[in-house]
Structure formats: structure tokens, C-alpha cells
Amino acid sequence: MEGTKVEKPYVLHFITPAKNASPFDVNMAYDAGYDAIAQYTNVQLSEVTGLVQDAIFSRGPRGVWRTGMLIGGRDVDLAMDMLETAKKSMVPPFEISVFADPSGAFTTSAAMMARVEQLLTKYYGGTLQGRKVSIFGATGPVGGCTAVIASKYGATVEMVAHRALTDVVEKAEAYNKRYGTNIQCVDGSTDELKTKILATSDVALCCAAAGVRVLTIEQMKTSKTLKVVADVNAVPPTGAEGVGVMADGVLIEGTEIYGIGALAIGNIKYQTQQRLFKKMLEGQSHVYIDFITAFELARKDLV
């Protein structure tokens, strides 16, 4: 009808250095309320500025806040570099929201740590502050993000090496330099060494590859300090024996340790990712979202 004002659609520009954009993330973005999603694959870091500025200058000041960008891929450091480049590419008042979540690692790690902290608060009267957190499968994207989150929120963090300790040391040093954390490394290449690690741990996180059994109930039972075990592996066998994929803060059989399974973590991750997309959609100003932002939202939702 002549004279009728038509609102601009909500558009999400999905950039990824990978060959394909994640169908999971595309579905999540549509379900959150985006009208259109444009996908850009095999994106190089050097191309981010051009893509951002094409997006911000094409819609006008009002259309800008109905525009967002999602950064995918599988590399945590590259995603953070892309996010930082995107921030520097904005030209106020032309600024859009940008959400980095490579392979869902940011929202998965945020969900896991938020649920771990909730259980510590509920049953042990405290947050992550002062807890010892041991991370198995620590060199992957989820393991790395959880290490940084736990350390920044006051935990003593150990990244556990199951093969070469030097690889884990290199990762920890890079995180410490970038995020100002104090993450330590420890050798966990044998069952005996894993048992020794658990003997002084408050929290054990299993972030290893799918189908890899990391911890046994017998190893957990020997610890007098272990309070929570979380596992992101949903493929049999689970990473932590006795922690079912649906376990959501239930005691592991024969122990006084609370377990959190992969699908329970996934449910919180799903809700967190949806909330973050809606935060981009509903606000009339831009936001920048990384794994720390995701953790803050997830822990707030679980209070």
C-alpha cells in the first residue's frame, strides 16, 4: 500500500573459514527470528573488514541494528581474531552485532561451566573461586575455552596432557598470554597419573574426542576432594564412566560426586545460543559476543 512503511528484515551474515557453514547454526539463527541468513565460506582473516563494512554501510543507521554477523569455523583463536577485526572495522554510528561461536565451542563451554558452578554453589556453598579444575581433552576448542573461563573466574586450572605435554604447554602459554590467565599443565598420560590428578581436584571436565573413555569410576572413587564431573561426549563410550548423557547433576553411582552429561550440557548450550541470538535481535544497539559473554548469560539464567 502506498505510504506504508516497511521495516527492514533481520539479516544475519554468517562468515566461516570452513568449507561449509554449520547447518546447526543456520537452524538456530532462523529459529531465533532472523529473516534471512547469508553464508560466506572459506573466509580469510584479511577479508573480514571488507565484509563487515559492506554490511554496515548498505542499510542506513536504522537498518544497521537489524543486521548481525556470526563467526563460525573450528579454530578458537582465529574466531577471536575475526571478532576483534570485526570490532575494529565498525564506523560509528554504523555498527552491527557480532557473535563468535566456532563449532558451538563458545556456547558449549559456557553452558558446561555455568552448570558446574551452579552445582558447586548449591551443594558446596561456593562458586568457581578457589576450586581446582582439571580438564581432560584440554587442547580442543571446548577444553581451551573452559580452561580460560574457569581461570578468569578464580579457579586453579590444570590442562591435562594425554600424550605430549609440550603440546598442552604451548596451548596454555598462548591462553595465558592472550587472556591474562594462569593456566597450568600436568601429565595425565597413564591411568596412575589420572588418579593422582583427581586426588586433589574439585572438578574434572572431560572434553576429549567423541567415543574416548577418559575417566573410570574407580579412578573417581579414590578422590576425597572430587565434587563434580562433566562430560561433553555423547558417543559411546562416554568420556566419564557412570555419567550418562542425560545426567544433570545426579550422583555418580557408588560415589558422592555429581555428574553432568553431554545432552544436559547441550540443552543449556541450546538455550544460551538462542538467548544470545535474541539479544542481537531485540536490542537497538550492537553487542559483541564471545565465550565470556556466553558464560555470563548462561550463569545468570541458571541462578
C-alpha positions in Angstrom: 0.0 0.0 0.0 1.3 3.4 -0.9 2.8 5.3 2.0 3.1 2.2 4.2 6.4 1.9 6.0 8.1 -1.4 5.5 10.5 -2.5 8.2 13.8 -3.8 7.0 14.2 -7.6 7.5 16.6 -9.0 10.1 19.7 -10.2 8.2 22.5 -12.4 9.6 25.8 -12.6 7.7 27.4 -15.9 8.6 31.1 -16.0 7.9 33.3 -19.0 8.4 36.8 -20.0 7.4 35.5 -23.6 6.9 34.4 -25.1 3.7 30.7 -25.2 4.8 28.6 -23.2 7.2 27.2 -25.2 10.1 23.5 -26.3 9.4 23.0 -26.4 13.2 23.9 -22.7 13.5 21.8 -21.8 10.5 18.7 -23.5 12.0 19.4 -21.9 15.4 19.5 -18.4 13.8 16.3 -18.9 11.8 14.6 -20.3 14.9 15.7 -17.2 16.9 14.0 -14.9 14.4 16.3 -13.9 11.6 14.5 -13.4 8.3 17.5 -14.1 6.1 20.9 -15.7 6.5 23.7 -15.1 4.0 26.6 -17.6 4.2 30.2 -16.8 3.3 32.6 -19.8 3.4 36.4 -20.2 3.2 36.7 -16.6 4.6 40.2 -15.4 5.4 41.0 -13.0 8.3 42.1 -10.4 5.8 38.6 -10.4 4.2 36.7 -9.7 7.4 37.0 -5.9 7.3 35.6 -5.7 3.8 32.6 -8.0 4.6 31.8 -6.0 7.8 31.9 -2.6 6.0 29.8 -3.9 3.1 27.3 -5.0 5.7 27.2 -1.8 7.8 27.1 0.8 5.0 24.4 -0.8 2.9 21.4 -0.4 5.3 21.5 3.0 6.9 21.5 3.8 10.7 18.2 2.1 11.4 18.9 -0.9 9.3 22.2 -1.5 11.0 20.7 -2.6 14.2 18.6 -5.2 12.3 21.8 -6.6 10.9 24.1 -9.2 12.6 27.2 -11.3 11.9 28.0 -14.8 13.1 31.6 -16.1 13.1 31.9 -19.9 12.8 34.7 -22.3 11.9 36.7 -24.7 14.2 39.6 -22.5 15.4 39.0 -20.6 18.6 42.0 -18.3 18.2 41.0 -17.5 14.6 37.4 -16.8 15.6 38.6 -14.4 18.3 40.9 -12.7 15.8 38.0 -12.3 13.4 35.8 -10.9 16.2 38.5 -8.4 17.1 38.9 -7.4 13.4 35.2 -7.0 13.1 35.1 -4.7 16.1 37.9 -2.5 14.6 36.1 -2.4 11.2 33.0 -0.6 12.6 32.5 3.1 11.8 30.1 4.6 14.4 27.2 5.0 14.2 27.3 2.2 11.7 27.9 -0.7 14.0 26.4 -4.2 14.0 26.3 -7.1 16.5 28.9 -9.8 16.1 28.7 -13.3 17.7 31.7 -15.6 17.6 30.9 -19.3 18.2 33.2 -21.7 16.3 31.8 -25.2 16.2 29.5 -24.1 19.0 32.5 -24.3 21.3 31.9 -21.0 23.0 28.3 -21.7 23.9 29.1 -25.3 24.9 31.9 -24.4 27.2 29.8 -21.6 28.7 26.9 -24.0 29.3 29.2 -26.6 31.0 30.9 -24.1 33.3 27.7 -22.4 34.2 26.1 -25.8 35.3 29.3 -26.8 37.1 29.3 -23.6 39.0 25.6 -23.9 39.8 26.2 -27.4 41.4 29.2 -26.1 43.4 27.1 -23.2 44.7 24.1 -25.5 45.5 25.9 -28.3 47.3 29.2 -26.8 48.4 28.4 -23.1 49.1 30.8 -21.5 46.6 31.4 -20.6 43.0 34.5 -21.5 40.9 36.6 -19.2 43.0 39.3 -21.2 44.7 38.4 -24.6 43.2 40.8 -26.8 41.4 39.6 -27.7 37.9 41.3 -30.4 35.9 40.5 -30.5 32.1 41.0 -33.7 30.1 41.0 -33.3 26.3 42.2 -29.8 27.0 43.7 -28.9 23.6 40.3 -29.0 21.8 38.2 -25.9 21.4 35.8 -26.7 24.3 38.6 -27.7 26.6 40.5 -24.5 25.9 37.5 -22.2 26.4 36.6 -23.9 29.7 40.2 -23.5 30.9 40.1 -19.8 30.3 36.6 -19.3 31.8 37.5 -21.3 35.0 40.8 -19.4 35.4 39.3 -16.0 34.9 36.6 -16.7 37.5 39.1 -17.7 40.2 39.7 -21.4 39.8 43.1 -23.1 39.8 43.2 -24.7 36.4 45.2 -27.7 35.1 45.1 -28.7 31.4 45.8 -32.5 31.4 48.0 -33.9 28.6 47.2 -37.4 27.5 50.1 -37.6 25.0 52.8 -35.0 24.6 53.0 -32.5 27.5 54.7 -30.0 25.2 51.6 -29.6 23.1 49.5 -28.7 26.1 52.1 -26.4 27.5 52.1 -24.5 24.2 48.4 -24.1 24.3 48.3 -23.0 27.9 51.1 -20.4 27.4 49.1 -18.9 24.4 45.9 -18.7 26.5 47.8 -17.1 29.4 49.4 -14.5 27.2 46.1 -13.6 25.4 43.7 -13.7 28.3 45.8 -12.9 31.3 45.1 -16.3 32.9 47.3 -18.6 34.9 46.6 -22.0 33.5 48.9 -24.8 34.4 49.7 -28.1 32.7 50.1 -31.7 34.0 50.9 -35.1 32.6 47.9 -37.4 32.5 49.2 -40.0 30.0 48.6 -43.0 32.3 45.8 -44.3 34.5 48.0 -43.8 37.5 48.7 -40.2 36.7 45.0 -39.5 36.1 44.2 -41.0 39.6 46.9 -38.7 41.1 45.4 -35.7 39.4 41.9 -36.5 40.6 43.1 -36.9 44.2 43.4 -33.1 44.5 40.7 -31.9 42.0 37.4 -30.4 42.9 36.1 -30.5 39.3 37.0 -32.8 36.4 35.9 -31.9 32.9 36.0 -34.5 30.1 36.4 -32.6 26.7 38.1 -35.4 24.7 37.2 -36.6 21.3 33.9 -38.5 20.8 33.9 -42.1 21.9 37.0 -41.8 24.1 36.7 -43.1 27.7 38.8 -40.7 29.8 37.9 -41.5 33.4 36.7 -44.6 35.2 34.5 -44.8 38.3 37.4 -46.5 40.2 39.6 -43.5 39.5 37.0 -41.1 40.7 36.3 -43.1 43.9 39.9 -42.7 45.1 39.5 -38.9 45.3 38.4 -37.4 48.6 38.1 -33.9 47.0 36.2 -34.5 43.7 32.8 -32.9 43.6 31.7 -32.6 40.0 32.5 -34.4 36.8 31.2 -33.0 33.5 31.4 -34.8 30.1 30.7 -33.3 26.7 30.9 -36.7 24.8 27.6 -38.2 23.8 29.1 -41.0 21.7 29.5 -44.4 23.5 31.6 -45.0 25.5 31.1 -41.7 27.3 34.2 -39.8 28.5 33.4 -40.3 32.1 32.2 -43.8 33.2 29.0 -43.6 35.2 27.9 -40.2 33.8 25.0 -40.8 31.4 24.4 -38.4 28.6 21.2 -37.2 30.3 22.7 -36.9 33.7 22.0 -33.4 35.1 23.5 -33.0 38.5 22.9 -36.6 39.8 25.3 -38.6 41.9 27.5 -41.0 40.0 26.7 -44.5 41.3 28.8 -45.5 44.3 30.2 -42.0 44.8 29.4 -38.6 46.3 30.3 -36.9 43.0 27.8 -35.1 40.9 27.7 -35.9 37.2 26.7 -33.7 34.2 26.2 -35.5 30.8 26.6 -34.3 27.3 22.9 -33.9 26.5 22.2 -32.0 29.7 25.0 -29.6 28.8 23.7 -29.5 25.2 20.3 -28.3 26.5 21.8 -25.4 28.3 24.0 -24.6 25.3 20.9 -24.6 23.1 19.1 -22.2 25.4 22.2 -20.0 25.7 22.7 -19.7 22.0 19.1 -18.9 21.4 19.2 -16.2 24.1 22.3 -14.7 22.6 20.8 -14.5 19.1 17.7 -12.9 20.6 19.9 -10.4 22.4 21.3 -9.4 19.0 17.8 -9.2 17.5 15.9 -7.4 20.3 18.4 -4.7 21.1 18.6 -1.4 19.2 22.3 -1.2 19.7 25.2 -3.5 18.9 26.7 -6.2 21.1 29.9 -8.3 20.7 29.7 -11.9 22.0 32.5 -14.3 22.8 32.7 -17.3 25.3 33.0 -15.0 28.3 29.8 -13.2 27.3 28.1 -16.5 26.8 29.2 -17.8 30.2 27.9 -14.6 31.9 24.5 -15.1 30.3 24.3 -18.9 31.0 25.2 -18.5 34.7 22.6 -15.7 35.1 19.9 -17.9 33.5 20.8 -20.8 35.9 20.6 -18.7 39.1 
